[in-house]
């Protein structure tokens, strides 16, 4: 397991991290260091433990706010896609309700029937693509 050495608030920490996470941990340490120094420079808090707790609270608050925003965006996306799916389903029902001309001879099909089958096929492909995309992006 790789190690990273970070400097936070004039103290050095050696951390074991997952492979590939070294740069992210370094960036997070720099953010915490910067926020701790900003609170200290504000002059109202001097105790190092209090500064650390305030920074932790600030980071947790920002993370929670971001998570709630993503959750709301996800809900809006799902709602929009569900509305789109319902619209497509309504259009399919509308097309299915249209009278289909009978074939004029053996082995031939009505142009409307062929069109309807093609629309159904495309609609199913669209719906599958939307749900596949939503699963890949973590929306489901």
Phi, psi and omega per residue, in radians:
X1 nan 2.227 -3.113
X2 -1.185 2.745 3.097
X3 -2.087 2.649 3.098
X4 -2.293 2.422 3.047
X5 -1.855 2.173 -3.129
X6 -2.146 2.736 3.114
X7 -2.103 2.059 3.138
X8 -2.247 2.096 3.057
X9 0.947 0.843 3.097
X10 1.160 0.350 3.062
X11 -2.193 2.501 -3.122
X12 -1.768 2.362 3.131
X13 -2.231 2.371 3.069
X14 -1.874 2.096 -3.026
X15 -2.118 2.429 2.994
X16 -1.506 2.281 -3.096
X17 -2.301 2.843 3.066
X18 -1.230 2.589 3.119
X19 -0.991 2.294 3.124
X20 1.580 -0.122 -3.094
X21 -1.744 0.036 -3.049
X22 -1.012 -0.852 -3.092
X23 -1.134 -0.691 3.133
X24 -1.113 -0.778 3.120
X25 -1.091 -0.703 3.121
X26 -1.091 -0.756 3.115
X27 -1.111 -0.724 3.128
X28 -1.124 -0.724 3.114
X29 -1.091 -0.726 3.114
X30 -1.103 -0.688 3.111
X31 -1.109 -0.818 3.134
X32 -1.086 -0.782 3.121
X33 -1.016 -0.821 -3.129
X34 -1.078 -0.758 -3.122
X35 -1.199 -0.667 3.109
X36 -1.109 -0.760 3.131
X37 -1.130 -0.663 3.129
X38 -1.118 -0.727 3.122
X39 -1.149 -0.743 3.120
X40 -1.078 -0.741 -3.120
X41 -1.209 -0.386 3.068
X42 -1.128 -0.374 3.001
X43 1.448 -0.158 -3.070
X44 -1.528 -0.395 -3.126
X45 -2.166 2.224 -3.115
X46 -1.968 -0.596 -3.079
X47 -1.107 2.221 -3.079
X48 -1.087 -0.662 3.126
X49 -1.124 -0.729 3.127
X50 -1.140 -0.712 3.107
X51 -1.058 -0.793 -3.136
X52 -1.086 -0.719 3.138
X53 -1.156 -0.747 3.130
X54 -1.099 -0.697 3.096
X55 -1.149 -0.762 3.114
X56 -1.043 -0.745 3.111
X57 -1.109 -0.728 3.129
X58 -1.116 -0.762 3.134
X59 -1.133 -0.762 3.127
X60 -1.112 -0.704 3.123
X61 -1.072 -0.839 3.138
X62 -1.096 -0.708 3.124
X63 -1.120 -0.740 3.139
X64 -1.163 -0.720 3.115
X65 -1.068 -0.737 3.124
X66 -1.152 -0.735 3.125
X67 -1.089 -0.703 3.124
X68 -1.166 -0.667 3.106
X69 -1.111 -0.786 3.122
X70 -1.104 -0.675 3.131
X71 -1.115 -0.735 3.117
X72 -1.154 -0.724 3.109
X73 -1.115 -0.690 3.114
X74 -1.094 -0.772 3.137
X75 -1.098 -0.723 3.121
X76 -1.136 -0.718 3.128
X77 -1.090 -0.816 3.141
X78 -1.091 -0.746 3.122
X79 -1.068 -0.758 3.131
X80 -1.129 -0.750 3.140
X81 -1.172 -0.684 3.091
X82 -1.116 -0.687 3.096
X83 -1.125 -0.707 3.112
X84 -1.110 -0.732 3.119
X85 -1.113 -0.777 3.130
X86 -1.099 -0.663 3.099
X87 -1.098 -0.759 3.115
X88 -1.135 -0.719 3.114
X89 -1.102 -0.708 3.112
X90 -1.094 -0.715 3.122
X91 -1.132 -0.679 3.102
X92 -1.110 -0.799 3.120
X93 -1.052 -0.681 3.116
X94 -1.091 -0.786 -3.141
X95 -1.202 -0.616 3.114
X96 -1.177 -0.515 -3.118
X97 -1.332 -0.318 3.121
X98 -1.165 2.455 3.101
X99 -1.152 2.424 -3.138
X100 -1.809 2.242 3.124
X101 -1.151 2.472 3.122
X102 -1.285 2.548 3.110
X103 -1.050 2.530 -3.091
X104 -1.447 -0.286 -3.139
X105 -2.753 3.057 3.141
X106 -1.049 2.346 3.024
X107 1.371 -0.110 3.140
X108 -1.699 2.766 3.116
X109 -2.184 2.655 3.113
X110 -1.181 2.493 3.081
X111 -1.054 -0.607 3.118
X112 -1.153 -0.717 -3.139
X113 -1.138 -0.736 3.118
X114 -1.132 -0.705 3.116
X115 -1.121 -0.746 3.137
X116 -1.096 -0.761 3.099
X117 -1.075 -0.713 3.131
X118 -1.142 -0.717 3.119
X119 -1.113 -0.787 3.115
X120 -1.042 -0.774 3.133
X121 -1.070 -0.815 3.141
X122 -1.151 -0.674 3.123
X123 -1.095 -0.760 3.114
X124 -1.112 -0.711 3.111
X125 -1.102 -0.722 3.115
X126 -1.090 -0.821 -3.124
X127 -1.089 -0.766 3.113
X128 -1.099 -0.710 -3.141
X129 -1.134 -0.724 3.136
X130 -1.094 -0.837 -3.108
X131 -1.210 -0.619 3.071
X132 -1.099 -0.776 3.128
X133 -1.097 -0.711 -3.131
X134 -1.159 -0.653 3.105
X135 -1.188 -0.714 -3.127
X136 -1.130 -0.626 -3.098
X137 -1.586 0.083 3.098
X138 1.372 0.268 -3.133
X139 -1.341 -0.269 3.091
X140 -2.134 nan nan
